[in-house]
């Protein structure tokens, strides 16, 4: 495993096997707040920024208050 990129909200790891990725998903569980992506041995783990979560909640509230029209 080789760590080559790191920011406060994102970590990228290289040379990660599919099995290790699947084990990580099991360990993190369904209620994880981190976003996890895997592509051909590259694993990216991101944590949403507070601003993103704020706007996500506002949009969710708007959608919950808006009546749904089905044609």
PDB file of N, H, CA, C and O in Angstrom:
ATOM      1  N   UNK A   1       0.854  -1.166   0.000  1.00  0.00           N
ATOM      2  CA  UNK A   1       0.000   0.000   0.000  1.00  0.00           C
ATOM      3  C   UNK A   1       0.901   1.230   0.000  1.00  0.00           C
ATOM      4  O   UNK A   1       1.824   1.339   0.808  1.00  0.00           O
ATOM      5  N   UNK A   2       0.625   2.145  -0.907  1.00  0.00           N
ATOM      6  H   UNK A   2      -0.124   2.057  -1.563  1.00  0.00           H
ATOM      7  CA  UNK A   2       1.436   3.339  -1.047  1.00  0.00           C
ATOM      8  C   UNK A   2       0.530   4.557  -0.971  1.00  0.00           C
ATOM      9  O   UNK A   2      -0.371   4.724  -1.793  1.00  0.00           O
ATOM     10  N   UNK A   3       0.771   5.397   0.007  1.00  0.00           N
ATOM     11  H   UNK A   3       1.504   5.261   0.674  1.00  0.00           H
ATOM     12  CA  UNK A   3       0.010   6.633   0.167  1.00  0.00           C
ATOM     13  C   UNK A   3       0.742   7.724  -0.590  1.00  0.00           C
ATOM     14  O   UNK A   3       1.902   8.010  -0.295  1.00  0.00           O
ATOM     15  N   UNK A   4       0.079   8.339  -1.564  1.00  0.00           N
ATOM     16  H   UNK A   4      -0.864   8.106  -1.804  1.00  0.00           H
ATOM     17  CA  UNK A   4       0.769   9.367  -2.337  1.00  0.00           C
ATOM     18  C   UNK A   4       0.073  10.719  -2.320  1.00  0.00           C
ATOM     19  O   UNK A   4       0.706  11.737  -2.603  1.00  0.00           O
ATOM     20  N   UNK A   5      -1.191  10.752  -2.001  1.00  0.00           N
ATOM     21  H   UNK A   5      -1.705   9.926  -1.771  1.00  0.00           H
ATOM     22  CA  UNK A   5      -1.895  12.031  -1.963  1.00  0.00           C
ATOM     23  C   UNK A   5      -2.647  12.143  -0.649  1.00  0.00           C
ATOM     24  O   UNK A   5      -3.228  11.168  -0.172  1.00  0.00           O
ATOM     25  N   UNK A   6      -2.634  13.326  -0.070  1.00  0.00           N
ATOM     26  H   UNK A   6      -2.162  14.118  -0.458  1.00  0.00           H
ATOM     27  CA  UNK A   6      -3.359  13.518   1.180  1.00  0.00           C
ATOM     28  C   UNK A   6      -3.780  14.974   1.294  1.00  0.00           C
ATOM     29  O   UNK A   6      -2.972  15.885   1.110  1.00  0.00           O
ATOM     30  N   UNK A   7      -5.035  15.176   1.596  1.00  0.00           N
ATOM     31  H   UNK A   7      -5.691  14.436   1.745  1.00  0.00           H
ATOM     32  CA  UNK A   7      -5.575  16.478   1.952  1.00  0.00           C
ATOM     33  C   UNK A   7      -6.402  16.266   3.199  1.00  0.00           C
ATOM     34  O   UNK A   7      -6.616  15.129   3.619  1.00  0.00           O
ATOM     35  N   UNK A   8      -6.861  17.327   3.785  1.00  0.00           N
ATOM     36  H   UNK A   8      -6.687  18.251   3.444  1.00  0.00           H
ATOM     37  CA  UNK A   8      -7.654  17.203   5.011  1.00  0.00           C
ATOM     38  C   UNK A   8      -8.945  16.431   4.769  1.00  0.00           C
ATOM     39  O   UNK A   8      -9.444  15.762   5.674  1.00  0.00           O
ATOM     40  N   UNK A   9      -9.491  16.517   3.558  1.00  0.00           N
ATOM     41  H   UNK A   9      -9.086  17.060   2.823  1.00  0.00           H
ATOM     42  CA  UNK A   9     -10.770  15.867   3.276  1.00  0.00           C
ATOM     43  C   UNK A   9     -10.645  14.651   2.365  1.00  0.00           C
ATOM     44  O   UNK A   9     -11.660  14.044   2.022  1.00  0.00           O
ATOM     45  N   UNK A  10      -9.415  14.274   1.959  1.00  0.00           N
ATOM     46  H   UNK A  10      -8.591  14.767   2.238  1.00  0.00           H
ATOM     47  CA  UNK A  10      -9.271  13.189   0.987  1.00  0.00           C
ATOM     48  C   UNK A  10      -7.936  12.472   1.155  1.00  0.00           C
ATOM     49  O   UNK A  10      -6.898  13.092   1.388  1.00  0.00           O
ATOM     50  N   UNK A  11      -7.994  11.150   1.031  1.00  0.00           N
ATOM     51  H   UNK A  11      -8.837  10.646   0.842  1.00  0.00           H
ATOM     52  CA  UNK A  11      -6.791  10.322   1.047  1.00  0.00           C
ATOM     53  C   UNK A  11      -6.874   9.384  -0.151  1.00  0.00           C
ATOM     54  O   UNK A  11      -7.916   8.776  -0.396  1.00  0.00           O
ATOM     55  N   UNK A  12      -5.777   9.265  -0.900  1.00  0.00           N
ATOM     56  H   UNK A  12      -4.931   9.759  -0.701  1.00  0.00           H
ATOM     57  CA  UNK A  12      -5.721   8.346  -2.032  1.00  0.00           C
ATOM     58  C   UNK A  12      -4.627   7.327  -1.756  1.00  0.00           C
ATOM     59  O   UNK A  12      -3.488   7.683  -1.452  1.00  0.00           O
ATOM     60  N   UNK A  13      -4.993   6.048  -1.867  1.00  0.00           N
ATOM     61  H   UNK A  13      -5.918   5.759  -2.114  1.00  0.00           H
ATOM     62  CA  UNK A  13      -4.050   4.950  -1.660  1.00  0.00           C
ATOM     63  C   UNK A  13      -3.946   4.151  -2.954  1.00  0.00           C
ATOM     64  O   UNK A  13      -4.939   3.960  -3.656  1.00  0.00           O
ATOM     65  N   UNK A  14      -2.749   3.689  -3.262  1.00  0.00           N
ATOM     66  H   UNK A  14      -1.942   3.843  -2.692  1.00  0.00           H
ATOM     67  CA  UNK A  14      -2.523   2.912  -4.478  1.00  0.00           C
ATOM     68  C   UNK A  14      -2.128   1.484  -4.130  1.00  0.00           C
ATOM     69  O   UNK A  14      -1.707   1.197  -3.010  1.00  0.00           O
ATOM     70  N   UNK A  15      -2.272   0.592  -5.108  1.00  0.00           N
ATOM     71  H   UNK A  15      -2.614   0.825  -6.018  1.00  0.00           H
ATOM     72  CA  UNK A  15      -1.918  -0.827  -4.973  1.00  0.00           C
ATOM     73  C   UNK A  15      -2.738  -1.515  -3.889  1.00  0.00           C
ATOM     74  O   UNK A  15      -2.204  -2.291  -3.096  1.00  0.00           O
ATOM     75  N   UNK A  16      -4.024  -1.232  -3.856  1.00  0.00           N
ATOM     76  H   UNK A  16      -4.458  -0.602  -4.499  1.00  0.00           H
ATOM     77  CA  UNK A  16      -4.944  -1.851  -2.904  1.00  0.00           C
ATOM     78  C   UNK A  16      -5.700  -2.962  -3.634  1.00  0.00           C
ATOM     79  O   UNK A  16      -6.257  -2.734  -4.708  1.00  0.00           O
ATOM     80  N   UNK A  17      -5.720  -4.139  -3.062  1.00  0.00           N
ATOM     81  H   UNK A  17      -5.267  -4.324  -2.190  1.00  0.00           H
ATOM     82  CA  UNK A  17      -6.427  -5.254  -3.699  1.00  0.00           C
ATOM     83  C   UNK A  17      -7.938  -5.085  -3.526  1.00  0.00           C
ATOM     84  O   UNK A  17      -8.407  -4.385  -2.628  1.00  0.00           O
ATOM     85  N   UNK A  18      -8.678  -5.746  -4.409  1.00  0.00           N
ATOM     86  H   UNK A  18      -8.297  -6.315  -5.138  1.00  0.00           H
ATOM     87  CA  UNK A  18     -10.136  -5.722  -4.324  1.00  0.00           C
ATOM     88  C   UNK A  18     -10.595  -6.306  -2.994  1.00  0.00           C
ATOM     89  O   UNK A  18     -11.544  -5.806  -2.389  1.00  0.00           O
ATOM     90  N   UNK A  19      -9.929  -7.356  -2.540  1.00  0.00           N
ATOM     91  H   UNK A  19      -9.159  -7.762  -3.032  1.00  0.00           H
ATOM     92  CA  UNK A  19     -10.294  -7.994  -1.270  1.00  0.00           C
ATOM     93  C   UNK A  19     -10.129  -7.020  -0.101  1.00  0.00           C
ATOM     94  O   UNK A  19     -10.981  -6.971   0.787  1.00  0.00           O
ATOM     95  N   UNK A  20      -9.041  -6.249  -0.093  1.00  0.00           N
ATOM     96  H   UNK A  20      -8.349  -6.289  -0.813  1.00  0.00           H
ATOM     97  CA  UNK A  20      -8.842  -5.259   0.978  1.00  0.00           C
ATOM     98  C   UNK A  20      -9.931  -4.188   0.924  1.00  0.00           C
ATOM     99  O   UNK A  20     -10.419  -3.731   1.958  1.00  0.00           O
ATOM    100  N   UNK A  21     -10.302  -3.795  -0.289  1.00  0.00           N
ATOM    101  H   UNK A  21      -9.905  -4.165  -1.129  1.00  0.00           H
ATOM    102  CA  UNK A  21     -11.369  -2.808  -0.450  1.00  0.00           C
ATOM    103  C   UNK A  21     -12.685  -3.346   0.112  1.00  0.00           C
ATOM    104  O   UNK A  21     -13.380  -2.643   0.845  1.00  0.00           O
ATOM    105  N   UNK A  22     -13.025  -4.578  -0.225  1.00  0.00           N
ATOM    106  H   UNK A  22     -12.460  -5.150  -0.820  1.00  0.00           H
ATOM    107  CA  UNK A  22     -14.257  -5.175   0.295  1.00  0.00           C
ATOM    108  C   UNK A  22     -14.220  -5.298   1.815  1.00  0.00           C
ATOM    109  O   UNK A  22     -15.231  -5.061   2.477  1.00  0.00           O
ATOM    110  N   UNK A  23     -13.080  -5.662   2.371  1.00  0.00           N
ATOM    111  H   UNK A  23     -12.259  -5.855   1.834  1.00  0.00           H
ATOM    112  CA  UNK A  23     -12.940  -5.746   3.829  1.00  0.00           C
ATOM    113  C   UNK A  23     -13.140  -4.378   4.475  1.00  0.00           C
ATOM    114  O   UNK A  23     -13.767  -4.271   5.529  1.00  0.00           O
ATOM    115  N   UNK A  24     -12.611  -3.342   3.847  1.00  0.00           N
ATOM    116  H   UNK A  24     -12.102  -3.430   2.991  1.00  0.00           H
ATOM    117  CA  UNK A  24     -12.773  -1.982   4.368  1.00  0.00           C
ATOM    118  C   UNK A  24     -14.251  -1.593   4.395  1.00  0.00           C
ATOM    119  O   UNK A  24     -14.724  -1.008   5.369  1.00  0.00           O
ATOM    120  N   UNK A  25     -14.977  -1.917   3.327  1.00  0.00           N
ATOM    121  H   UNK A  25     -14.593  -2.392   2.536  1.00  0.00           H
ATOM    122  CA  UNK A  25     -16.406  -1.596   3.284  1.00  0.00           C
ATOM    123  C   UNK A  25     -17.166  -2.294   4.399  1.00  0.00           C
ATOM    124  O   UNK A  25     -18.054  -1.705   5.015  1.00  0.00           O
ATOM    125  N   UNK A  26     -16.821  -3.545   4.660  1.00  0.00           N
ATOM    126  H   UNK A  26     -16.099  -4.024   4.160  1.00  0.00           H
ATOM    127  CA  UNK A  26     -17.468  -4.284   5.751  1.00  0.00           C
ATOM    128  C   UNK A  26     -17.146  -3.623   7.086  1.00  0.00           C
ATOM    129  O   UNK A  26     -18.029  -3.441   7.924  1.00  0.00           O
ATOM    130  N   UNK A  27     -15.880  -3.263   7.282  1.00  0.00           N
ATOM    131  H   UNK A  27     -15.163  -3.411   6.601  1.00  0.00           H
ATOM    132  CA  UNK A  27     -15.466  -2.639   8.544  1.00  0.00           C
ATOM    133  C   UNK A  27     -16.138  -1.284   8.756  1.00  0.00           C
ATOM    134  O   UNK A  27     -16.519  -0.951   9.878  1.00  0.00           O
ATOM    135  N   UNK A  28     -16.284  -0.499   7.687  1.00  0.00           N
ATOM    136  H   UNK A  28     -15.974  -0.769   6.776  1.00  0.00           H
ATOM    137  CA  UNK A  28     -16.899   0.825   7.811  1.00  0.00           C
ATOM    138  C   UNK A  28     -18.405   0.736   8.030  1.00  0.00           C
ATOM    139  O   UNK A  28     -18.981   1.587   8.707  1.00  0.00           O
ATOM    140  N   UNK A  29     -19.043  -0.273   7.471  1.00  0.00           N
ATOM    141  H   UNK A  29     -18.576  -0.965   6.921  1.00  0.00           H
ATOM    142  CA  UNK A  29     -20.482  -0.439   7.638  1.00  0.00           C
ATOM    143  C   UNK A  29     -21.287   0.466   6.727  1.00  0.00           C
ATOM    144  O   UNK A  29     -20.740   1.299   6.004  1.00  0.00           O
ATOM    145  N   UNK A  30     -22.595   0.287   6.777  1.00  0.00           N
ATOM    146  H   UNK A  30     -23.039  -0.389   7.364  1.00  0.00           H
ATOM    147  CA  UNK A  30     -23.503   1.033   5.910  1.00  0.00           C
ATOM    148  C   UNK A  30     -23.671   2.493   6.328  1.00  0.00           C
ATOM    149  O   UNK A  30     -23.987   3.339   5.490  1.00  0.00           O
ATOM    150  N   UNK A  31     -23.468   2.795   7.580  1.00  0.00           N
ATOM    151  H   UNK A  31     -23.211   2.109   8.260  1.00  0.00           H
ATOM    152  CA  UNK A  31     -23.732   4.151   8.075  1.00  0.00           C
ATOM    153  C   UNK A  31     -22.492   5.036   8.053  1.00  0.00           C
ATOM    154  O   UNK A  31     -22.420   6.020   8.789  1.00  0.00           O
ATOM    155  N   UNK A  32     -21.537   4.703   7.231  1.00  0.00           N
ATOM    156  H   UNK A  32     -21.595   3.904   6.632  1.00  0.00           H
ATOM    157  CA  UNK A  32     -20.296   5.489   7.176  1.00  0.00           C
ATOM    158  C   UNK A  32     -20.567   6.885   6.622  1.00  0.00           C
ATOM    159  O   UNK A  32     -21.435   7.061   5.766  1.00  0.00           O
ATOM    160  N   UNK A  33     -19.836   7.858   7.103  1.00  0.00           N
ATOM    161  H   UNK A  33     -19.131   7.715   7.798  1.00  0.00           H
ATOM    162  CA  UNK A  33     -19.970   9.210   6.574  1.00  0.00           C
ATOM    163  C   UNK A  33     -18.962   9.464   5.464  1.00  0.00           C
ATOM    164  O   UNK A  33     -19.154  10.365   4.649  1.00  0.00           O
ATOM    165  N   UNK A  34     -17.904   8.690   5.424  1.00  0.00           N
ATOM    166  H   UNK A  34     -17.748   7.958   6.087  1.00  0.00           H
ATOM    167  CA  UNK A  34     -16.886   8.854   4.390  1.00  0.00           C
ATOM    168  C   UNK A  34     -17.378   8.280   3.069  1.00  0.00           C
ATOM    169  O   UNK A  34     -18.097   7.281   3.043  1.00  0.00           O
ATOM    170  N   UNK A  35     -16.987   8.913   1.988  1.00  0.00           N
ATOM    171  H   UNK A  35     -16.402   9.724   2.010  1.00  0.00           H
ATOM    172  CA  UNK A  35     -17.249   8.399   0.648  1.00  0.00           C
ATOM    173  C   UNK A  35     -16.031   7.588   0.236  1.00  0.00           C
ATOM    174  O   UNK A  35     -14.895   8.021   0.429  1.00  0.00           O
ATOM    175  N   UNK A  36     -16.266   6.420  -0.328  1.00  0.00           N
ATOM    176  H   UNK A  36     -17.189   6.068  -0.485  1.00  0.00           H
ATOM    177  CA  UNK A  36     -15.176   5.520  -0.686  1.00  0.00           C
ATOM    178  C   UNK A  36     -15.320   5.151  -2.157  1.00  0.00           C
ATOM    179  O   UNK A  36     -16.400   4.764  -2.603  1.00  0.00           O
ATOM    180  N   UNK A  37     -14.223   5.274  -2.911  1.00  0.00           N
ATOM    181  H   UNK A  37     -13.346   5.588  -2.549  1.00  0.00           H
ATOM    182  CA  UNK A  37     -14.230   4.900  -4.327  1.00  0.00           C
ATOM    183  C   UNK A  37     -13.022   4.022  -4.616  1.00  0.00           C
ATOM    184  O   UNK A  37     -11.949   4.207  -4.041  1.00  0.00           O
ATOM    185  N   UNK A  38     -13.216   3.061  -5.520  1.00  0.00           N
ATOM    186  H   UNK A  38     -14.087   2.911  -5.987  1.00  0.00           H
ATOM    187  CA  UNK A  38     -12.142   2.136  -5.877  1.00  0.00           C
ATOM    188  C   UNK A  38     -12.102   1.994  -7.390  1.00  0.00           C
ATOM    189  O   UNK A  38     -13.140   1.829  -8.032  1.00  0.00           O
ATOM    190  N   UNK A  39     -10.896   2.057  -7.964  1.00  0.00           N
ATOM    191  H   UNK A  39     -10.053   2.191  -7.443  1.00  0.00           H
ATOM    192  CA  UNK A  39     -10.731   1.860  -9.399  1.00  0.00           C
ATOM    193  C   UNK A  39      -9.364   1.265  -9.680  1.00  0.00           C
ATOM    194  O   UNK A  39      -8.342   1.938  -9.543  1.00  0.00           O
ATOM    195  N   UNK A  40      -9.350   0.012 -10.071  1.00  0.00           N
ATOM    196  H   UNK A  40     -10.180  -0.535 -10.182  1.00  0.00           H
ATOM    197  CA  UNK A  40      -8.139  -0.662 -10.534  1.00  0.00           C
ATOM    198  C   UNK A  40      -6.957  -0.484  -9.573  1.00  0.00           C
ATOM    199  O   UNK A  40      -5.862  -0.103  -9.990  1.00  0.00           O
ATOM    200  N   UNK A  41      -7.186  -0.759  -8.299  1.00  0.00           N
ATOM    201  H   UNK A  41      -8.074  -1.069  -7.960  1.00  0.00           H
ATOM    202  CA  UNK A  41      -6.112  -0.702  -7.314  1.00  0.00           C
ATOM    203  C   UNK A  41      -5.943   0.637  -6.622  1.00  0.00           C
ATOM    204  O   UNK A  41      -5.134   0.762  -5.702  1.00  0.00           O
ATOM    205  N   UNK A  42      -6.700   1.647  -7.054  1.00  0.00           N
ATOM    206  H   UNK A  42      -7.356   1.546  -7.801  1.00  0.00           H
ATOM    207  CA  UNK A  42      -6.624   2.969  -6.438  1.00  0.00           C
ATOM    208  C   UNK A  42      -7.842   3.160  -5.542  1.00  0.00           C
ATOM    209  O   UNK A  42      -8.982   3.034  -5.988  1.00  0.00           O
ATOM    210  N   UNK A  43      -7.588   3.461  -4.289  1.00  0.00           N
ATOM    211  H   UNK A  43      -6.661   3.564  -3.927  1.00  0.00           H
ATOM    212  CA  UNK A  43      -8.648   3.658  -3.307  1.00  0.00           C
ATOM    213  C   UNK A  43      -8.655   5.119  -2.879  1.00  0.00           C
ATOM    214  O   UNK A  43      -7.626   5.662  -2.479  1.00  0.00           O
ATOM    215  N   UNK A  44      -9.820   5.751  -2.967  1.00  0.00           N
ATOM    216  H   UNK A  44     -10.656   5.310  -3.293  1.00  0.00           H
ATOM    217  CA  UNK A  44      -9.969   7.136  -2.535  1.00  0.00           C
ATOM    218  C   UNK A  44     -10.994   7.175  -1.411  1.00  0.00           C
ATOM    219  O   UNK A  44     -12.098   6.645  -1.543  1.00  0.00           O
ATOM    220  N   UNK A  45     -10.618   7.805  -0.308  1.00  0.00           N
ATOM    221  H   UNK A  45      -9.721   8.235  -0.201  1.00  0.00           H
ATOM    222  CA  UNK A  45     -11.516   7.972   0.832  1.00  0.00           C
ATOM    223  C   UNK A  45     -11.689   9.470   1.040  1.00  0.00           C
ATOM    224  O   UNK A  45     -10.716  10.197   1.240  1.00  0.00           O
ATOM    225  N   UNK A  46     -12.945   9.926   0.991  1.00  0.00           N
ATOM    226  H   UNK A  46     -13.736   9.336   0.828  1.00  0.00           H
ATOM    227  CA  UNK A  46     -13.234  11.347   1.148  1.00  0.00           C
ATOM    228  C   UNK A  46     -14.237  11.549   2.267  1.00  0.00           C
ATOM    229  O   UNK A  46     -15.164  10.757   2.434  1.00  0.00           O
ATOM    230  N   UNK A  47     -14.046  12.604   3.025  1.00  0.00           N
ATOM    231  H   UNK A  47     -13.292  13.247   2.889  1.00  0.00           H
ATOM    232  CA  UNK A  47     -15.039  13.000   4.018  1.00  0.00           C
ATOM    233  C   UNK A  47     -15.716  14.264   3.500  1.00  0.00           C
ATOM    234  O   UNK A  47     -15.036  15.197   3.071  1.00  0.00           O
ATOM    235  N   UNK A  48     -17.040  14.306   3.534  1.00  0.00           N
ATOM    236  H   UNK A  48     -17.592  13.548   3.882  1.00  0.00           H
ATOM    237  CA  UNK A  48     -17.744  15.485   3.036  1.00  0.00           C
ATOM    238  C   UNK A  48     -17.393  16.721   3.862  1.00  0.00           C
ATOM    239  O   UNK A  48     -17.285  16.659   5.086  1.00  0.00           O
ATOM    240  N   UNK A  49     -17.222  17.828   3.174  1.00  0.00           N
ATOM    241  H   UNK A  49     -17.310  17.878   2.179  1.00  0.00           H
ATOM    242  CA  UNK A  49     -16.967  19.086   3.869  1.00  0.00           C
ATOM    243  C   UNK A  49     -18.252  19.560   4.539  1.00  0.00           C
ATOM    244  O   UNK A  49     -19.343  19.267   4.051  1.00  0.00           O
ATOM    245  N   UNK A  50     -18.141  20.284   5.643  1.00  0.00           N
ATOM    246  H   UNK A  50     -17.255  20.522   6.039  1.00  0.00           H
ATOM    247  CA  UNK A  50     -19.346  20.765   6.344  1.00  0.00           C
ATOM    248  C   UNK A  50     -20.281  21.565   5.434  1.00  0.00           C
ATOM    249  O   UNK A  50     -21.501  21.480   5.575  1.00  0.00           O
ATOM    250  N   UNK A  51     -19.711  22.349   4.491  1.00  0.00           N
ATOM    251  H   UNK A  51     -18.719  22.418   4.376  1.00  0.00           H
ATOM    252  CA  UNK A  51     -20.548  23.139   3.590  1.00  0.00           C
ATOM    253  C   UNK A  51     -21.419  22.224   2.731  1.00  0.00           C
ATOM    254  O   UNK A  51     -22.591  22.516   2.493  1.00  0.00           O
ATOM    255  N   UNK A  52     -20.846  21.128   2.272  1.00  0.00           N
ATOM    256  H   UNK A  52     -19.894  20.891   2.465  1.00  0.00           H
ATOM    257  CA  UNK A  52     -21.597  20.178   1.451  1.00  0.00           C
ATOM    258  C   UNK A  52     -22.769  19.594   2.235  1.00  0.00           C
ATOM    259  O   UNK A  52     -23.884  19.507   1.721  1.00  0.00           O
ATOM    260  N   UNK A  53     -22.518  19.200   3.461  1.00  0.00           N
ATOM    261  H   UNK A  53     -21.613  19.270   3.879  1.00  0.00           H
ATOM    262  CA  UNK A  53     -23.574  18.615   4.289  1.00  0.00           C
ATOM    263  C   UNK A  53     -24.677  19.629   4.565  1.00  0.00           C
ATOM    264  O   UNK A  53     -25.854  19.270   4.589  1.00  0.00           O
ATOM    265  N   UNK A  54     -24.310  20.893   4.774  1.00  0.00           N
ATOM    266  H   UNK A  54     -23.354  21.185   4.754  1.00  0.00           H
ATOM    267  CA  UNK A  54     -25.282  21.951   5.039  1.00  0.00           C
ATOM    268  C   UNK A  54     -26.242  22.100   3.853  1.00  0.00           C
ATOM    269  O   UNK A  54     -27.461  22.105   4.030  1.00  0.00           O
ATOM    270  N   UNK A  55     -25.681  22.222   2.642  1.00  0.00           N
ATOM    271  H   UNK A  55     -24.692  22.218   2.499  1.00  0.00           H
ATOM    272  CA  UNK A  55     -26.518  22.393   1.458  1.00  0.00           C
ATOM    273  C   UNK A  55     -27.321  21.135   1.152  1.00  0.00           C
ATOM    274  O   UNK A  55     -28.452  21.224   0.675  1.00  0.00           O
ATOM    275  N   UNK A  56     -26.755  19.979   1.418  1.00  0.00           N
ATOM    276  H   UNK A  56     -25.836  19.907   1.806  1.00  0.00           H
ATOM    277  CA  UNK A  56     -27.479  18.723   1.205  1.00  0.00           C
ATOM    278  C   UNK A  56     -28.731  18.683   2.088  1.00  0.00           C
ATOM    279  O   UNK A  56     -29.797  18.261   1.639  1.00  0.00           O
ATOM    280  N   UNK A  57     -28.600  19.120   3.332  1.00  0.00           N
ATOM    281  H   UNK A  57     -27.734  19.463   3.696  1.00  0.00           H
ATOM    282  CA  UNK A  57     -29.743  19.128   4.244  1.00  0.00           C
ATOM    283  C   UNK A  57     -30.800  20.134   3.803  1.00  0.00           C
ATOM    284  O   UNK A  57     -31.996  19.850   3.879  1.00  0.00           O
ATOM    285  N   UNK A  58     -30.372  21.301   3.347  1.00  0.00           N
ATOM    286  H   UNK A  58     -29.401  21.532   3.286  1.00  0.00           H
ATOM    287  CA  UNK A  58     -31.326  22.313   2.885  1.00  0.00           C
ATOM    288  C   UNK A  58     -32.098  21.798   1.674  1.00  0.00           C
ATOM    289  O   UNK A  58     -33.320  21.932   1.616  1.00  0.00           O
ATOM    290  N   UNK A  59     -31.399  21.215   0.713  1.00  0.00           N
ATOM    291  H   UNK A  59     -30.406  21.106   0.760  1.00  0.00           H
ATOM    292  CA  UNK A  59     -32.065  20.682  -0.475  1.00  0.00           C
ATOM    293  C   UNK A  59     -33.024  19.560  -0.083  1.00  0.00           C
ATOM    294  O   UNK A  59     -34.131  19.475  -0.614  1.00  0.00           O
ATOM    295  N   UNK A  60     -32.606  18.712   0.831  1.00  0.00           N
ATOM    296  H   UNK A  60     -31.706  18.781   1.262  1.00  0.00           H
ATOM    297  CA  UNK A  60     -33.478  17.640   1.310  1.00  0.00           C
ATOM    298  C   UNK A  60     -34.731  18.183   1.964  1.00  0.00           C
ATOM    299  O   UNK A  60     -35.824  17.659   1.747  1.00  0.00           O
ATOM    300  N   UNK A  61     -34.583  19.237   2.772  1.00  0.00           N
ATOM    301  H   UNK A  61     -33.695  19.662   2.949  1.00  0.00           H
ATOM    302  CA  UNK A  61     -35.746  19.858   3.413  1.00  0.00           C
ATOM    303  C   UNK A  61     -36.699  20.448   2.379  1.00  0.00           C
ATOM    304  O   UNK A  61     -37.916  20.299   2.496  1.00  0.00           O
ATOM    305  N   UNK A  62     -36.152  21.116   1.371  1.00  0.00           N
ATOM    306  H   UNK A  62     -35.164  21.237   1.275  1.00  0.00           H
ATOM    307  CA  UNK A  62     -36.990  21.697   0.316  1.00  0.00           C
ATOM    308  C   UNK A  62     -37.762  20.604  -0.411  1.00  0.00           C
ATOM    309  O   UNK A  62     -38.957  20.744  -0.671  1.00  0.00           O
ATOM    310  N   UNK A  63     -37.076  19.521  -0.735  1.00  0.00           N
ATOM    311  H   UNK A  63     -36.106  19.407  -0.523  1.00  0.00           H
ATOM    312  CA  UNK A  63     -37.745  18.427  -1.442  1.00  0.00           C
ATOM    313  C   UNK A  63     -38.826  17.786  -0.583  1.00  0.00           C
ATOM    314  O   UNK A  63     -39.865  17.379  -1.102  1.00  0.00           O
ATOM    315  N   UNK A  64     -38.598  17.691   0.706  1.00  0.00           N
ATOM    316  H   UNK A  64     -37.754  18.021   1.127  1.00  0.00           H
ATOM    317  CA  UNK A  64     -39.605  17.110   1.599  1.00  0.00           C
ATOM    318  C   UNK A  64     -40.837  18.002   1.732  1.00  0.00           C
ATOM    319  O   UNK A  64     -41.938  17.504   1.962  1.00  0.00           O
ATOM    320  N   UNK A  65     -40.662  19.305   1.590  1.00  0.00           N
ATOM    321  H   UNK A  65     -39.767  19.710   1.403  1.00  0.00           H
ATOM    322  CA  UNK A  65     -41.778  20.237   1.717  1.00  0.00           C
ATOM    323  C   UNK A  65     -42.512  20.463   0.402  1.00  0.00           C
ATOM    324  O   UNK A  65     -43.630  20.979   0.401  1.00  0.00           O
ATOM    325  N   UNK A  66     -41.907  20.088  -0.703  1.00  0.00           N
ATOM    326  H   UNK A  66     -40.999  19.668  -0.702  1.00  0.00           H
ATOM    327  CA  UNK A  66     -42.498  20.301  -2.022  1.00  0.00           C
ATOM    328  C   UNK A  66     -43.406  19.133  -2.379  1.00  0.00           C
ATOM    329  O   UNK A  66     -42.964  17.984  -2.395  1.00  0.00           O
ATOM    330  N   UNK A  67     -44.681  19.420  -2.666  1.00  0.00           N
ATOM    331  H   UNK A  67     -45.040  20.353  -2.653  1.00  0.00           H
ATOM    332  CA  UNK A  67     -45.574  18.319  -3.049  1.00  0.00           C
ATOM    333  C   UNK A  67     -45.129  17.715  -4.379  1.00  0.00           C
ATOM    334  O   UNK A  67     -44.715  18.424  -5.296  1.00  0.00           O
ATOM    335  N   UNK A  68     -45.221  16.414  -4.459  1.00  0.00           N
ATOM    336  H   UNK A  68     -45.557  15.838  -3.714  1.00  0.00           H
ATOM    337  CA  UNK A  68     -44.815  15.693  -5.664  1.00  0.00           C
ATOM    338  C   UNK A  68     -46.004  15.568  -6.602  1.00  0.00           C
ATOM    339  O   UNK A  68     -47.061  15.073  -6.211  1.00  0.00           O
ATOM    340  N   UNK A  69     -45.831  16.019  -7.844  1.00  0.00           N
ATOM    341  H   UNK A  69     -44.973  16.421  -8.161  1.00  0.00           H
ATOM    342  CA  UNK A  69     -46.881  15.913  -8.854  1.00  0.00           C
ATOM    343  C   UNK A  69     -46.524  14.783  -9.798  1.00  0.00           C
ATOM    344  O   UNK A  69     -45.462  14.787 -10.420  1.00  0.00           O
ATOM    345  N   UNK A  70     -47.416  13.824  -9.898  1.00  0.00           N
ATOM    346  H   UNK A  70     -48.278  13.821  -9.392  1.00  0.00           H
ATOM    347  CA  UNK A  70     -47.207  12.715 -10.819  1.00  0.00           C
ATOM    348  C   UNK A  70     -48.252  12.812 -11.917  1.00  0.00           C
ATOM    349  O   UNK A  70     -49.451  12.879 -11.644  1.00  0.00           O
ATOM    350  N   UNK A  71     -47.791  12.820 -13.158  1.00  0.00           N
ATOM    351  H   UNK A  71     -46.817  12.766 -13.380  1.00  0.00           H
ATOM    352  CA  UNK A  71     -48.723  12.960 -14.291  1.00  0.00           C
ATOM    353  C   UNK A  71     -49.409  11.656 -14.592  1.00  0.00           C
ATOM    354  O   UNK A  71     -50.225  11.586 -15.511  1.00  0.00           O
TER     355      UNK A  71
END
